[in-house]
Amino acid sequence: MMICFKYRLRLLAIFLSFSSILFSEGLVINEVMSSNGSTVYDEDGDTPDWIELYNSEMVEINLDGYGITDNPTEPYKWIFPAIEIQPQNHLLIYASGKDRQEWVPHWETIIDWGDNWYYFLGNNEPPNNWNQQNFDDAGWLNGPSGFGYGDNDDATEISPVISLYVRRDFTISAVESVLKILLHVDYDDAFVAYINGSEIARANIGSPGVPPPHDQGADSWREAEIYQGGEPNEYLIDQVESLLESGINVLAIQVHNFNLESSDLTLIPFLTLGLNGAPQNAQGLSEHLNVADINLHTNFKISSSGETLVLTTPDGIIQDSVSTGIMLGDVSRGRQPDGGAEWLFFGEPTPGNANVTTGYSGVLEPPSLSQQGSPFSIPGTITMSTATTDAEIYYTTDGSYPNDVSLLYTGPVYIEDNTILRAVAIKQGWLNSRPNTQSYLFDYAGELPVVSLSTNPEHFWDNDSGIYVLGPNASSDFPYFGANFWQDWERPIHIEMFEPDGELAFSIDAGVKIYGNYSRAYPQKSLTIFARGAYGSTAINYQVFPEKDIESFEAIVLRNSGNDFDNTHFRDGLVSILADRAGVTTQAFRPAVVYLNGEYWGIQNIREKINEHFIASHFPIDPDNIDMLEGDNQVIHGDPEHYLDLLNFIETNDMSDPINYDVITSAMNVDNFIRYNITQIFVDNWDWPGNNIKYWRSRAPSGRWRWILFDADFAFGLFTPNGYAHNMLEFATNPDGPSQTIWGWDPWWPNPPWSTFLLRSLLDNESFKNDFINYFADHLNTTFQPDEILSIVDNITGELAGEMPVHTSRWNLNLASWYNNVNALRNFIFYRNAFMWSHIQSYFNLAGTYQLYLDMDGGSGSININSIKAYNFPWQGLYFDQIPIQIQAVPAPGFQFVGWAELNTTSNSITVTSAINTTLTAIFEPAISDSADIVINEINYNSADDYDTQDWVELTNNGSSAINLSGWEFKDENDSHVFIIPEQTILENGAFIVLAEDTAVFNGFYPESGAVIGNLDFGLSGGGELIRLYNGNGVLIDQVLYDDSDPWPDEADGDGPTLELINPNFDNSLPESWNYSNEPYGTPGTENSVYQGLTTDNIFPVPMHYMLHQNYPNPFNPRTVIQYEIPIQGHVTITIFDLLGRKVVKLVDAVQGPGYKAITWDGKNESGLPIGAGLYFYQLQTPTYIHTKKMVLVR
């Protein structure tokens, strides 16, 4: 499907400098796009770059062996498979970088809705071979699909059963013609499907490969989709040759109900084949299915700043070559007519089809406006201008997108009331400019950030297409299902954000959708803002949340506070702040005032949007390499197999066994899981755990599942203001849910058995149970203390109080009720802590609690208690009798731990099991140690994608004698991330040792790097962080706060090189003491490649002569190191030239002192673009010396 909106164009005022270097008849590059926002989607739902070929001949052309490239020196960078383009036809190729050569020219549905099947009621087991070809089904019943109890989607009505078995034969004339198999199934509640006896798909029941018995119920309830207007589930099967046979085959499916009391059962199957061509009497795809094409994908993308595309024949002849020039969002460039010589811009691209839409010679820049918008505007005149001769300016003042029927600008415009001014430049034969949008607001006097939204009014208010209104199909009952605002519709919008002082934060064109569940029905609705290339910006490049070091967002949410809309309007944000303090991943929270087309729209809370990009902004993770699930294993990104394996392991093994528990800790982040659960339980979130759960893992071998807390608007007694005594611990571990709620009983919500399974199963393990109890006690003593939470409530209410009179008036709410609701929230918080202690003691049958008193003497330091840290002394907290707690004394830098005043031990880490009040005093003293000679010497915090060693750190002994590292601790900035160096670890003077995140992975890349220890069980931040090294007495020996941006060398951030300390004697806290490694992937276990001796006192020798060394490696890809020697200070240049003597890039152009030098070249030109493979020259030049050498770049 092609989706293209003229109003989404992201354009520049430039003439068309697009050229076909060689114009060839026959097969040509016909149309290209390098910034595809929403023009066309591939089979993955992505919007990659694309190239269209056109066969202008009257005969078909076989592309087998043709090459296409974005690098003219590598003509066969991507080679076509054996496919044919018919005469006068087009072929669409995605330049996505995904490198796929599979192509399905034709889809043919061979089993459709309403086709006849043989079926067997599952009152007992069918014969073992029921799903195989040799089974005789003559004795079975038969009838058309769908199957069920007799509602609108059932053609064959059956009596209530727990299961149903169906089978249908189909014939394949030639297996080699089948490229793919597609199974679509609409079902209620679960199914398993087979072809010729081999399982091909299943959902919501059992484990893959194990046929469910006839009386096994589905894992959970599930409704069919088609009758609700949805689509059947799709399963793509690749194993064609191993599944199918030429001749008769059989598709067999068993469908299962949840139980015999279920109100319905549904089965509607479809089978579709992807063929290498249309068969005789082809019927095509079923009208009930929507199947994405399987397309060709190159192994490269097209640069939007312009590059050359070359199409080459199998015998090495250039068939066509096109220089693309600058490319713009959702604007293509192509030939008109098809195959012709003239290239034009197309605002309505036609990928895979003839270029028949209007073509344009150029695009215009937006007009200039004399005054920038502001929430604190002053009445006055606005003038507009354009730099393009004969261009006219059209504008609107109601938020709508201007065009040539809008107001024509003829002179200054006077503005004194709230106005959204949007202006475009228009000229005949050119593409219109994108609009310049400015919000002039006059009625705001508050202290919150301001978000101004502008869009065509019909996008929100049109009865048929507006996303904010009921529309023609809404139910009359709350929450008005069927309303327009329940549709997954996206509309274009412009968003501007202003800081409280009126400074513009950002201003972009974007997309908008209604966000949320039942809260959509409130008059003020939540909105998701999407930055997309189709609108002009792929990201919101601004630090929206001052407390979070994140400067780029793919999407943000403007939330109406969910079900808390008409209560406190900040309950969910409050829980997010608590969760963050408890160490749980959650969304940032920032209240703001919103204007919509200049109209005051009240307070909406800015939140992060939870998706794979959210994960990547919080963790050094590739967003395309994660599994992300929600609810009961529903896939958001990736796949559920690893998580299903985890559940299956727990279900089939004894969790009390420490060995089995170790398996669990390698598959899920138990620390995160505990913190997540105790937070949800404490805040009494009724809309959980059977709802609002999302969890994810990196797909790396060491990736472990983590949970994200969000949508906690039911928390803290939203509907039960006096429910602070509610036992959420029992609720969250109920094996027989769902529990009764104040709304009655629901079979799906809020805590069905699947949602409590993981927590209650892990509580069978003694170690997990003790950690769970202790973590809860830790935070009840700190984060969850009433005074702590009420202080946050006071801060938020103070921030909102000045705006609430206007907000409540806007939405016909009562200001006094708001204050009453806040007081009810405060009352709940005040009492909740005490009841939580009681619930834990009762649930685990604990005897009681005791007071723990902590103090320190003789120096400076802190004390860790389980999951928290005490800094201020004396400190006291409550803990449960006979539950072992972990205590660790941590000396401050320059101090060391001596012992405990009350105990006869010098160990800084102790386990305390008590039932009486206990006092512990840590004794510190100034440190005297030669262990300071151990230095953090090399850091690999973000590996190259093609050389992912995972994270590692190298230590070196810069002293004169060996040092015993046994029991030393390495940490990042999170104190719970601790790696203890094993016993008998001795580091000789001048030697190196590597601390690796995963030793197996590391050793696979560096088999001869010397001493390597691990596994760290945590990684390093790709955005920079603090790493620390403590000796066995807890003394801080070394620490480095590195970063991935200037003044730290950013070449170490994912490009391959590591951070290397120039000399172990240098101050490694200073960025100038570090450089990126000259060796492409660092030098673990050996001297750093950037090592320089001390130049003070002439310790480091000075070269006697100029010298240019041979680069290494050579040939190289992707980078090489050039070493040279300078005997005296002077001006130095290092320049790269191509074979024709043209300058490619100047690497050095500066005055340099004497020394041994090195520079790394990454194979890119002055513009930062990769150059083609070939022979190149590099030249060292000074006022008195010039020398040139050759090198070879390979790709």
Rosetta blueprint (number, residue, H / E / L):
1 M L
2 M E
3 I L
4 C L
5 F L
6 K H
7 Y H
8 R H
9 L L
10 R L
11 L L
12 L L
13 A L
14 I E
15 F E
16 L L
17 S L
18 F L
19 S E
20 S E
21 I E
22 L E
23 F L
24 S L
25 E L
26 G L
27 L E
28 V E
29 I E
30 N E
31 E E
32 V E
33 M E
34 S L
35 S L
36 N L
37 G L
38 S L
39 T L
40 V E
41 Y L
42 D L
43 E L
44 D L
45 G L
46 D L
47 T L
48 P L
49 D E
50 W E
51 I E
52 E E
53 L E
54 Y E
55 N E
56 S L
57 E L
58 M L
59 V L
60 E L
61 I E
62 N E
63 L L
64 D L
65 G L
66 Y L
67 G E
68 I E
69 T E
70 D L
71 N L
72 P L
73 T L
74 E L
75 P L
76 Y L
77 K L
78 W E
79 I E
80 F L
81 P L
82 A L
83 I L
84 E E
85 I E
86 Q L
87 P L
88 Q L
89 N L
90 H E
91 L E
92 L E
93 I E
94 Y E
95 A E
96 S L
97 G L
98 K L
99 D L
100 R E
101 Q L
102 E L
103 W L
104 V L
105 P L
106 H E
107 W E
108 E E
109 T E
110 I E
111 I E
112 D L
113 W L
114 G L
115 D L
116 N E
117 W E
118 Y E
119 Y E
120 F E
121 L E
122 G L
123 N L
124 N L
125 E L
126 P L
127 P L
128 N L
129 N L
130 W L
131 N L
132 Q L
133 Q L
134 N L
135 F L
136 D L
137 D L
138 A L
139 G L
140 W L
141 L E
142 N E
143 G E
144 P E
145 S L
146 G L
147 F E
148 G E
149 Y L
150 G L
151 D L
152 N L
153 D L
154 D L
155 A L
156 T E
157 E E
158 I L
159 S L
160 P L
161 V L
162 I L
163 S E
164 L E
165 Y E
166 V E
167 R E
168 R E
169 D E
170 F E
171 T E
172 I E
173 S L
174 A L
175 V H
176 E H
177 S H
178 V E
179 L E
180 K E
181 I E
182 L E
183 L E
184 H E
185 V E
186 D E
187 Y E
188 D E
189 D L
190 A E
191 F E
192 V E
193 A E
194 Y E
195 I E
196 N L
197 G L
198 S E
199 E E
200 I E
201 A E
202 R E
203 A E
204 N L
205 I L
206 G L
207 S L
208 P L
209 G L
210 V L
211 P L
212 P L
213 P L
214 H L
215 D L
216 Q L
217 G L
218 A L
219 D L
220 S L
221 W L
222 R L
223 E L
224 A L
225 E L
226 I H
227 Y H
228 Q H
229 G L
230 G L
231 E L
232 P L
233 N E
234 E E
235 Y E
236 L E
237 I E
238 D L
239 Q L
240 V H
241 E H
242 S H
243 L H
244 L L
245 E L
246 S L
247 G E
248 I E
249 N E
250 V E
251 L E
252 A E
253 I E
254 Q E
255 V E
256 H E
257 N L
258 F L
259 N L
260 L L
261 E L
262 S L
263 S L
264 D L
265 L L
266 T E
267 L E
268 I E
269 P E
270 F E
271 L E
272 T E
273 L E
274 G E
275 L E
276 N L
277 G L
278 A L
279 P L
280 Q L
281 N L
282 A L
283 Q L
284 G L
285 L L
286 S L
287 E L
288 H L
289 L L
290 N L
291 V L
292 A L
293 D L
294 I L
295 N L
296 L E
297 H E
298 T L
299 N L
300 F L
301 K L
302 I L
303 S L
304 S L
305 S L
306 G L
307 E L
308 T E
309 L E
310 V E
311 L E
312 T E
313 T L
314 P L
315 D L
316 G L
317 I L
318 I E
319 Q E
320 D E
321 S E
322 V E
323 S E
324 T L
325 G L
326 I L
327 M L
328 L L
329 G L
330 D L
331 V L
332 S E
333 R E
334 G E
335 R E
336 Q L
337 P L
338 D L
339 G L
340 G L
341 A L
342 E L
343 W E
344 L E
345 F E
346 F E
347 G L
348 E L
349 P L
350 T L
351 P L
352 G L
353 N L
354 A L
355 N L
356 V L
357 T L
358 T L
359 G E
360 Y E
361 S L
362 G E
363 V E
364 L L
365 E L
366 P L
367 P L
368 S E
369 L E
370 S L
371 Q L
372 Q L
373 G L
374 S E
375 P L
376 F L
377 S L
378 I L
379 P L
380 G E
381 T E
382 I E
383 T L
384 M E
385 S E
386 T L
387 A L
388 T L
389 T L
390 D L
391 A L
392 E E
393 I E
394 Y E
395 Y E
396 T E
397 T L
398 D E
399 G L
400 S L
401 Y L
402 P L
403 N L
404 D L
405 V L
406 S L
407 L E
408 L E
409 Y L
410 T L
411 G L
412 P L
413 V E
414 Y E
415 I E
416 E L
417 D L
418 N L
419 T E
420 I E
421 L E
422 R E
423 A E
424 V E
425 A E
426 I E
427 K L
428 Q L
429 G L
430 W E
431 L E
432 N L
433 S L
434 R L
435 P L
436 N E
437 T E
438 Q E
439 S E
440 Y E
441 L L
442 F L
443 D L
444 Y L
445 A L
446 G L
447 E L
448 L L
449 P L
450 V E
451 V E
452 S E
453 L E
454 S E
455 T L
456 N L
457 P H
458 E H
459 H H
460 F H
461 W H
462 D L
463 N L
464 D L
465 S L
466 G L
467 I L
468 Y L
469 V L
470 L L
471 G L
472 P L
473 N L
474 A L
475 S L
476 S L
477 D L
478 F L
479 P L
480 Y L
481 F L
482 G L
483 A L
484 N H
485 F H
486 W H
487 Q L
488 D L
489 W L
490 E L
491 R E
492 P E
493 I E
494 H E
495 I E
496 E E
497 M E
498 F E
499 E L
500 P L
501 D L
502 G L
503 E L
504 L E
505 A E
506 F E
507 S E
508 I E
509 D E
510 A E
511 G E
512 V E
513 K E
514 I E
515 Y E
516 G L
517 N L
518 Y H
519 S H
520 R H
521 A H
522 Y L
523 P L
524 Q L
525 K L
526 S E
527 L E
528 T E
529 I E
530 F E
531 A L
532 R L
533 G L
534 A L
535 Y L
536 G L
537 S L
538 T L
539 A L
540 I E
541 N L
542 Y L
543 Q L
544 V L
545 F L
546 P L
547 E L
548 K L
549 D L
550 I L
551 E L
552 S L
553 F E
554 E L
555 A E
556 I E
557 V E
558 L E
559 R E
560 N L
561 S L
562 G H
563 N H
564 D H
565 F L
566 D L
567 N L
568 T L
569 H L
570 F L
571 R H
572 D H
573 G H
574 L H
575 V H
576 S H
577 I H
578 L H
579 A H
580 D H
581 R H
582 A L
583 G L
584 V L
585 T E
586 T E
587 Q L
588 A L
589 F E
590 R E
591 P E
592 A E
593 V E
594 V E
595 Y E
596 L E
597 N L
598 G L
599 E E
600 Y E
601 W E
602 G E
603 I E
604 Q E
605 N E
606 I E
607 R E
608 E E
609 K L
610 I L
611 N L
612 E H
613 H H
614 F H
615 I H
616 A H
617 S H
618 H H
619 F L
620 P L
621 I L
622 D L
623 P L
624 D L
625 N L
626 I E
627 D E
628 M E
629 L E
630 E E
631 G L
632 D L
633 N L
634 Q E
635 V E
636 I E
637 H E
638 G L
639 D L
640 P L
641 E H
642 H H
643 Y H
644 L H
645 D H
646 L H
647 L H
648 N H
649 F H
650 I H
651 E H
652 T H
653 N L
654 D L
655 M L
656 S L
657 D L
658 P H
659 I H
660 N H
661 Y H
662 D H
663 V H
664 I H
665 T H
666 S H
667 A H
668 M E
669 N L
670 V H
671 D H
672 N H
673 F H
674 I H
675 R H
676 Y H
677 N H
678 I H
679 T H
680 Q H
681 I H
682 F H
683 V L
684 D L
685 N L
686 W L
687 D L
688 W L
689 P L
690 G L
691 N L
692 N L
693 I L
694 K E
695 Y E
696 W E
697 R E
698 S E
699 R L
700 A L
701 P L
702 S L
703 G L
704 R L
705 W E
706 R E
707 W E
708 I E
709 L E
710 F L
711 D L
712 A L
713 D L
714 F L
715 A L
716 F L
717 G L
718 L L
719 F L
720 T L
721 P L
722 N L
723 G L
724 Y L
725 A L
726 H L
727 N L
728 M H
729 L H
730 E H
731 F H
732 A L
733 T L
734 N L
735 P L
736 D L
737 G L
738 P L
739 S L
740 Q L
741 T E
742 I L
743 W L
744 G E
745 W L
746 D L
747 P L
748 W L
749 W L
750 P L
751 N L
752 P L
753 P H
754 W H
755 S H
756 T H
757 F H
758 L H
759 L H
760 R H
761 S H
762 L H
763 L L
764 D L
765 N L
766 E H
767 S H
768 F H
769 K H
770 N H
771 D H
772 F H
773 I H
774 N H
775 Y H
776 F H
777 A H
778 D H
779 H H
780 L H
781 N L
782 T L
783 T L
784 F L
785 Q L
786 P H
787 D H
788 E H
789 I H
790 L H
791 S H
792 I H
793 V H
794 D H
795 N H
796 I H
797 T H
798 G H
799 E H
800 L H
801 A H
802 G L
803 E L
804 M H
805 P H
806 V H
807 H H
808 T H
809 S H
810 R H
811 W L
812 N L
813 L L
814 N L
815 L H
816 A H
817 S H
818 W H
819 Y H
820 N H
821 N H
822 V H
823 N H
824 A H
825 L H
826 R H
827 N H
828 F H
829 I H
830 F H
831 Y H
832 R H
833 N H
834 A H
835 F H
836 M H
837 W H
838 S H
839 H H
840 I H
841 Q H
842 S H
843 Y H
844 F L
845 N L
846 L L
847 A L
848 G L
849 T E
850 Y E
851 Q E
852 L E
853 Y E
854 L E
855 D E
856 M E
857 D E
858 G L
859 G L
860 S L
861 G E
862 S E
863 I E
864 N E
865 I E
866 N L
867 S L
868 I E
869 K E
870 A E
871 Y L
872 N L
873 F L
874 P L
875 W E
876 Q E
877 G E
878 L E
879 Y E
880 F E
881 D L
882 Q L
883 I L
884 P L
885 I E
886 Q E
887 I E
888 Q E
889 A E
890 V E
891 P E
892 A L
893 P L
894 G L
895 F E
896 Q E
897 F E
898 V E
899 G E
900 W E
901 A L
902 E L
903 L L
904 N L
905 T L
906 T L
907 S L
908 N L
909 S E
910 I E
911 T E
912 V E
913 T L
914 S L
915 A L
916 I L
917 N L
918 T E
919 T E
920 L E
921 T E
922 A E
923 I E
924 F E
925 E E
926 P E
927 A L
928 I L
929 S L
930 D L
931 S H
932 A H
933 D H
934 I E
935 V E
936 I E
937 N E
938 E E
939 I E
940 N E
941 Y L
942 N L
943 S L
944 A E
945 D L
946 D L
947 Y E
948 D L
949 T L
950 Q L
951 D L
952 W E
953 V E
954 E E
955 L E
956 T E
957 N E
958 N L
959 G L
960 S L
961 S L
962 A L
963 I E
964 N E
965 L L
966 S L
967 G L
968 W L
969 E E
970 F E
971 K E
972 D L
973 E L
974 N L
975 D L
976 S L
977 H L
978 V E
979 F E
980 I E
981 I L
982 P L
983 E L
984 Q L
985 T L
986 I E
987 L E
988 E L
989 N L
990 G L
991 A L
992 F E
993 I E
994 V E
995 L E
996 A E
997 E L
998 D L
999 T H
1000 A H
1001 V H
1002 F H
1003 N H
1004 G H
1005 F H
1006 Y L
1007 P L
1008 E L
1009 S L
1010 G L
1011 A L
1012 V E
1013 I E
1014 G L
1015 N L
1016 L L
1017 D L
1018 F L
1019 G L
1020 L L
1021 S L
1022 G L
1023 G L
1024 G L
1025 E L
1026 L E
1027 I E
1028 R E
1029 L E
1030 Y E
1031 N L
1032 G L
1033 N L
1034 G L
1035 V L
1036 L E
1037 I E
1038 D E
1039 Q E
1040 V E
1041 L E
1042 Y L
1043 D L
1044 D L
1045 S L
1046 D L
1047 P L
1048 W L
1049 P L
1050 D H
1051 E H
1052 A H
1053 D L
1054 G L
1055 D L
1056 G L
1057 P L
1058 T L
1059 L E
1060 E E
1061 L E
1062 I L
1063 N L
1064 P L
1065 N L
1066 F L
1067 D L
1068 N L
1069 S L
1070 L L
1071 P H
1072 E H
1073 S H
1074 W E
1075 N E
1076 Y E
1077 S L
1078 N L
1079 E L
1080 P L
1081 Y L
1082 G L
1083 T L
1084 P L
1085 G L
1086 T L
1087 E L
1088 N L
1089 S L
1090 V L
1091 Y L
1092 Q L
1093 G L
1094 L L
1095 T L
1096 T H
1097 D H
1098 N H
1099 I L
1100 F L
1101 P L
1102 V L
1103 P L
1104 M L
1105 H L
1106 Y L
1107 M E
1108 L E
1109 H L
1110 Q L
1111 N L
1112 Y E
1113 P L
1114 N L
1115 P L
1116 F E
1117 N L
1118 P L
1119 R L
1120 T E
1121 V E
1122 I E
1123 Q E
1124 Y E
1125 E E
1126 I E
1127 P L
1128 I L
1129 Q L
1130 G E
1131 H E
1132 V E
1133 T E
1134 I E
1135 T E
1136 I E
1137 F E
1138 D L
1139 L L
1140 L L
1141 G L
1142 R L
1143 K E
1144 V E
1145 V E
1146 K E
1147 L E
1148 V E
1149 D E
1150 A E
1151 V E
1152 Q E
1153 G L
1154 P L
1155 G E
1156 Y E
1157 K E
1158 A E
1159 I E
1160 T E
1161 W E
1162 D L
1163 G L
1164 K E
1165 N L
1166 E L
1167 S L
1168 G L
1169 L L
1170 P E
1171 I L
1172 G L
1173 A L
1174 G E
1175 L E
1176 Y E
1177 F E
1178 Y E
1179 Q E
1180 L E
1181 Q E
1182 T E
1183 P L
1184 T L
1185 Y E
1186 I E
1187 H E
1188 T E
1189 K E
1190 K E
1191 M E
1192 V E
1193 L E
1194 V L
1195 R L
